[in-house]
Amino acid sequence: MKLSNSSSKQKLNVTIYGQHYAITGDESTNHIRHVASIVDDKMKEINKKNPLLDTNKLAVLTAINIVSDYVKLKERAEMLEKLLEKQTKSEQKEND
């Protein structure tokens, strides 16, 4: 999600971990709500495991967890793209 201050962007108020945020971005309001919900859920999940963390540390741990998931998915997508590319080249050679 690209956040922006432009007036032509989608604007939405969301609540994450009890805090209200005004988010402006290029994505649909449904997308922004979904992303905010994921962050909220992850913060609550981590807080259950570490109830003594202050909000800043909780936010950083949440970011680390979410980015870790993102990196794993990105690596998997890249691996699948390479596999598909290899398979496509192999099929093209068979058809030649």
Z-matrix of the N, CA and C atoms (Angstrom, degrees):
N
C 1 1.443
C 2 1.514 1 107.66
N 3 1.291 2 115.72 1 126.97
C 4 1.453 3 120.54 2 176.73
C 5 1.517 4 108.18 3 -93.85
N 6 1.309 5 115.42 4 121.42
C 7 1.454 6 119.45 5 177.44
C 8 1.515 7 108.49 6 -89.88
N 9 1.319 8 115.58 7 147.34
C 10 1.448 9 119.93 8 -175.37
C 11 1.518 10 109.82 9 -151.95
N 12 1.310 11 116.30 10 161.22
C 13 1.453 12 121.04 11 175.33
C 14 1.520 13 111.66 12 -104.42
N 15 1.312 14 118.38 13 4.61
C 16 1.452 15 122.70 14 -178.11
C 17 1.520 16 110.92 15 -68.05
N 18 1.335 17 116.51 16 143.31
C 19 1.461 18 120.35 17 -178.00
C 20 1.526 19 112.29 18 -75.56
N 21 1.341 20 118.88 19 -12.63
C 22 1.467 21 121.22 20 -179.83
C 23 1.524 22 112.55 21 -87.22
N 24 1.289 23 117.43 22 1.65
C 25 1.464 24 122.38 23 -177.19
C 26 1.519 25 110.58 24 -89.75
N 27 1.360 26 115.09 25 167.85
C 28 1.460 27 121.04 26 175.25
C 29 1.521 28 108.82 27 -72.28
N 30 1.320 29 116.37 28 136.14
C 31 1.467 30 120.56 29 177.91
C 32 1.514 31 108.37 30 -120.03
N 33 1.327 32 115.41 31 138.01
C 34 1.455 33 119.69 32 -177.64
C 35 1.511 34 110.11 33 -154.21
N 36 1.328 35 116.62 34 141.62
C 37 1.461 36 122.05 35 172.57
C 38 1.517 37 107.67 36 -97.98
N 39 1.329 38 115.65 37 129.70
C 40 1.466 39 121.28 38 179.17
C 41 1.520 40 108.98 39 -130.06
N 42 1.322 41 115.32 40 160.38
C 43 1.459 42 121.12 41 175.38
C 44 1.524 43 108.07 42 -118.47
N 45 1.313 44 115.03 43 124.73
C 46 1.462 45 121.87 44 178.37
C 47 1.519 46 107.35 45 -126.71
N 48 1.310 47 114.90 46 118.42
C 49 1.463 48 122.48 47 178.38
C 50 1.535 49 111.22 48 52.70
N 51 1.335 50 114.41 49 42.97
C 52 1.456 51 121.31 50 175.84
C 53 1.521 52 115.13 51 80.59
N 54 1.311 53 117.52 52 -1.12
C 55 1.467 54 121.57 53 178.84
C 56 1.519 55 109.55 54 -106.42
N 57 1.313 56 116.57 55 140.64
C 58 1.461 57 121.55 56 -179.68
C 59 1.527 58 109.88 57 -94.66
N 60 1.333 59 115.24 58 135.84
C 61 1.457 60 121.69 59 -179.48
C 62 1.518 61 109.08 60 -132.05
N 63 1.316 62 116.00 61 138.00
C 64 1.459 63 122.02 62 171.82
C 65 1.523 64 106.15 63 -97.36
N 66 1.319 65 116.27 64 114.73
C 67 1.461 66 120.85 65 -176.20
C 68 1.523 67 108.80 66 -111.74
N 69 1.299 68 115.30 67 133.39
C 70 1.452 69 122.81 68 176.00
C 71 1.514 70 106.86 69 -121.28
N 72 1.338 71 116.77 70 128.20
C 73 1.455 72 118.50 71 -178.08
C 74 1.515 73 112.75 72 -158.78
N 75 1.322 74 115.05 73 174.93
C 76 1.463 75 122.21 74 -178.85
C 77 1.523 76 112.70 75 -79.93
N 78 1.306 77 117.30 76 -18.95
C 79 1.464 78 121.65 77 -173.79
C 80 1.530 79 111.16 78 -83.26
N 81 1.331 80 115.75 79 167.06
C 82 1.465 81 121.08 80 179.34
C 83 1.527 82 109.77 81 -67.31
N 84 1.319 83 115.61 82 159.37
C 85 1.465 84 119.07 83 178.10
C 86 1.523 85 110.43 84 -62.63
N 87 1.333 86 118.39 85 -34.99
C 88 1.469 87 120.82 86 176.95
C 89 1.525 88 110.94 87 -61.66
N 90 1.314 89 116.74 88 -41.49
C 91 1.465 90 121.07 89 179.35
C 92 1.531 91 110.24 90 -64.36
N 93 1.317 92 115.97 91 -46.53
C 94 1.477 93 120.41 92 -179.61
C 95 1.523 94 110.09 93 -61.40
N 96 1.327 95 117.26 94 -44.00
C 97 1.469 96 120.71 95 177.84
C 98 1.533 97 111.16 96 -61.12
N 99 1.325 98 116.00 97 -42.83
C 100 1.459 99 121.32 98 -179.44
C 101 1.533 100 110.88 99 -62.23
N 102 1.323 101 116.43 100 -46.13
C 103 1.463 102 121.08 101 179.58
C 104 1.526 103 109.95 102 -62.98
N 105 1.318 104 117.20 103 -45.29
C 106 1.468 105 121.03 104 179.15
C 107 1.524 106 110.45 105 -61.23
N 108 1.311 107 117.09 106 -38.31
C 109 1.463 108 121.86 107 179.14
C 110 1.526 109 111.13 108 -65.25
N 111 1.309 110 116.79 109 -40.89
C 112 1.471 111 120.98 110 177.84
C 113 1.533 112 110.16 111 -62.62
N 114 1.325 113 116.85 112 -45.11
C 115 1.464 114 120.60 113 179.39
C 116 1.530 115 109.92 114 -63.04
N 117 1.329 116 116.97 115 -45.07
C 118 1.458 117 121.86 116 178.89
C 119 1.530 118 110.81 117 -59.28
N 120 1.324 119 116.35 118 -48.13
C 121 1.471 120 120.75 119 179.57
C 122 1.523 121 111.89 120 -60.90
N 123 1.338 122 116.57 121 -42.65
C 124 1.462 123 120.64 122 -178.89
C 125 1.531 124 110.51 123 -66.65
N 126 1.317 125 117.32 124 -39.00
C 127 1.468 126 119.62 125 178.28
C 128 1.527 127 110.36 126 -64.17
N 129 1.318 128 116.50 127 -41.83
C 130 1.464 129 120.13 128 179.04
C 131 1.531 130 111.00 129 -65.62
N 132 1.318 131 116.60 130 -39.67
C 133 1.468 132 121.53 131 178.66
C 134 1.529 133 110.91 132 -62.18
N 135 1.323 134 116.23 133 -46.73
C 136 1.464 135 120.46 134 -179.47
C 137 1.526 136 110.30 135 -68.11
N 138 1.327 137 117.66 136 -36.80
C 139 1.459 138 120.99 137 178.71
C 140 1.524 139 111.51 138 -63.43
N 141 1.335 140 117.30 139 -35.68
C 142 1.470 141 119.96 140 177.78
C 143 1.525 142 110.96 141 -61.95
N 144 1.335 143 116.43 142 -36.27
C 145 1.463 144 121.09 143 -178.98
C 146 1.531 145 112.04 144 -81.70
N 147 1.323 146 116.40 145 -26.69
C 148 1.468 147 122.30 146 -176.79
C 149 1.527 148 109.92 147 -135.50
N 150 1.328 149 118.68 148 68.86
C 151 1.468 150 120.92 149 -172.37
C 152 1.527 151 114.97 150 -67.01
N 153 1.318 152 118.63 151 -13.44
C 154 1.457 153 120.28 152 -178.11
C 155 1.533 154 113.56 153 -91.07
N 156 1.328 155 117.80 154 -2.80
C 157 1.463 156 120.36 155 -179.47
C 158 1.520 157 110.72 156 -68.95
N 159 1.337 158 115.58 157 139.60
C 160 1.465 159 117.42 158 172.34
C 161 1.530 160 108.29 159 -75.84
N 162 1.319 161 115.70 160 167.27
C 163 1.467 162 120.58 161 -173.72
C 164 1.524 163 112.82 162 -61.02
N 165 1.331 164 117.41 163 -38.03
C 166 1.470 165 119.51 164 -179.98
C 167 1.524 166 111.46 165 -63.97
N 168 1.323 167 116.63 166 -46.13
C 169 1.465 168 119.60 167 179.34
C 170 1.522 169 110.50 168 -66.34
N 171 1.316 170 116.51 169 -37.97
C 172 1.462 171 120.94 170 177.23
C 173 1.529 172 110.63 171 -61.66
N 174 1.326 173 116.03 172 -42.59
C 175 1.468 174 120.36 173 179.19
C 176 1.525 175 111.13 174 -63.66
N 177 1.336 176 117.01 175 -41.45
C 178 1.476 177 120.31 176 179.76
C 179 1.523 178 110.37 177 -66.54
N 180 1.333 179 117.61 178 -44.00
C 181 1.466 180 119.80 179 177.70
C 182 1.525 181 111.21 180 -62.78
N 183 1.318 182 116.61 181 -37.67
C 184 1.470 183 120.58 182 177.01
C 185 1.522 184 109.86 183 -62.76
N 186 1.321 185 116.86 184 -46.14
C 187 1.463 186 120.57 185 178.91
C 188 1.521 187 110.80 186 -60.63
N 189 1.321 188 117.18 187 -43.05
C 190 1.470 189 120.75 188 179.45
C 191 1.521 190 110.51 189 -61.56
N 192 1.330 191 117.14 190 -44.35
C 193 1.465 192 120.60 191 179.66
C 194 1.524 193 111.78 192 -63.81
N 195 1.312 194 116.73 193 -44.17
C 196 1.467 195 120.29 194 -178.40
C 197 1.528 196 110.87 195 -68.21
N 198 1.326 197 117.33 196 -41.71
C 199 1.471 198 120.05 197 178.79
C 200 1.524 199 110.45 198 -67.47
N 201 1.322 200 117.40 199 -35.82
C 202 1.461 201 120.12 200 175.89
C 203 1.534 202 110.31 201 -60.16
N 204 1.320 203 116.40 202 -46.05
C 205 1.472 204 119.88 203 176.92
C 206 1.522 205 110.69 204 -60.55
N 207 1.325 206 116.64 205 -42.02
C 208 1.458 207 121.81 206 179.53
C 209 1.530 208 111.22 207 -61.21
N 210 1.334 209 116.70 208 -46.83
C 211 1.470 210 121.02 209 -179.16
C 212 1.528 211 110.59 210 -61.95
N 213 1.335 212 116.65 211 -42.91
C 214 1.469 213 120.02 212 178.34
C 215 1.520 214 110.91 213 -61.33
N 216 1.335 215 116.89 214 -43.62
C 217 1.463 216 120.13 215 179.41
C 218 1.527 217 111.63 216 -66.82
N 219 1.325 218 116.40 217 -39.20
C 220 1.463 219 120.18 218 178.80
C 221 1.529 220 110.79 219 -64.49
N 222 1.328 221 116.55 220 -43.49
C 223 1.470 222 120.18 221 177.67
C 224 1.525 223 110.52 222 -62.08
N 225 1.319 224 116.96 223 -41.46
C 226 1.469 225 120.64 224 178.81
C 227 1.529 226 110.79 225 -64.86
N 228 1.317 227 116.90 226 -41.90
C 229 1.465 228 120.54 227 178.15
C 230 1.528 229 110.81 228 -62.32
N 231 1.328 230 116.85 229 -42.74
C 232 1.463 231 120.48 230 178.46
C 233 1.516 232 111.16 231 -63.40
N 234 1.352 233 117.03 232 -40.63
C 235 1.455 234 120.98 233 178.46
C 236 1.531 235 109.99 234 -63.34
N 237 1.330 236 116.51 235 -43.54
C 238 1.463 237 120.18 236 -179.75
C 239 1.529 238 111.44 237 -66.70
N 240 1.329 239 116.78 238 -36.52
C 241 1.470 240 120.18 239 176.57
C 242 1.521 241 110.81 240 -63.23
N 243 1.327 242 117.04 241 -42.95
C 244 1.472 243 120.67 242 178.20
C 245 1.520 244 110.72 243 -64.37
N 246 1.331 245 116.49 244 -41.46
C 247 1.454 246 120.81 245 178.08
C 248 1.526 247 110.83 246 -61.79
N 249 1.324 248 116.20 247 -44.09
C 250 1.463 249 121.29 248 179.35
C 251 1.517 250 110.65 249 -64.65
N 252 1.326 251 116.53 250 -41.66
C 253 1.458 252 121.06 251 178.37
C 254 1.527 253 110.49 252 -62.22
N 255 1.327 254 116.25 253 -43.61
C 256 1.465 255 121.57 254 178.70
C 257 1.524 256 110.52 255 -62.78
N 258 1.327 257 116.12 256 -43.11
C 259 1.461 258 120.95 257 -179.83
C 260 1.525 259 110.67 258 -65.52
N 261 1.320 260 116.76 259 -41.13
C 262 1.463 261 121.16 260 179.44
C 263 1.525 262 110.54 261 -63.53
N 264 1.339 263 117.20 262 -43.42
C 265 1.467 264 120.89 263 178.16
C 266 1.526 265 110.45 264 -63.26
N 267 1.318 266 116.76 265 -39.82
C 268 1.453 267 121.34 266 179.37
C 269 1.527 268 110.76 267 -64.35
N 270 1.311 269 117.21 268 -41.97
C 271 1.470 270 120.97 269 178.57
C 272 1.515 271 111.30 270 -67.79
N 273 1.334 272 117.68 271 -35.73
C 274 1.469 273 120.84 272 178.21
C 275 1.527 274 110.15 273 -65.41
N 276 1.331 275 117.40 274 -38.75
C 277 1.465 276 121.20 275 178.66
C 278 1.520 277 109.92 276 -65.49
N 279 1.328 278 117.34 277 -38.79
C 280 1.471 279 120.98 278 179.11
C 281 1.520 280 111.39 279 -66.10
N 282 1.325 281 116.67 280 -32.40
C 283 1.463 282 121.09 281 -177.45
C 284 1.529 283 111.93 282 -83.25
N 285 1.330 284 118.96 283 -11.93
C 286 1.469 285 121.88 284 -179.09
C 287 1.493 286 112.26 285 -82.19
